[in-house]
Amino acid sequence: MSTPSTVINIFILKINSFENASAVNIGQNFLAEWSNSDKRNQGYGQNSGDGVDFMEPRCFVDDKDGVDSPSFFHPVMPAPLVNNE
């Protein structure tokens, strides 16, 4: 049994799939202090061999980045300068 797919139709805009941390904005939008981030590790492959027992999956990730995708949760626009004379 297959999973039903997402189908969204808004006038001439057709959306068939959504990924993680996604959004649809229509019109004049100013998204104040809105942020979006997503991280996914994924791998495909096969394990095969003659006369070899496969006991359990194992993986190792060497990720030396301190921050993979920096996100800022504060206003991006700088504050106005104030002249205190």
C-alpha positions, 0 to 999 in steps of 0.5 A: 500500500502506497502512502498518499502524496501531498497535492495542494492547488492554489489558483495556478500554484501546484505543490506536490511535495513538502520537505522538512522545515518548509513553508509556502508564502504568497503575496507581500510578506515580511516574516519578522523574526522567522527562521527555518533550519533542517538537518538530515543525514541519509545514506543508501547502499547494499551489504552483500557477500558470499558466506558472510553474516551481516550482524547489525548496521554500523555507521560513523560520521566525522563531522568537525563543523561546530555549526553546520548551518548557522541560524540566527534567532534575532532580528536581522535588521540592525537597530537604528542609531541613536545620537546621544549628544 
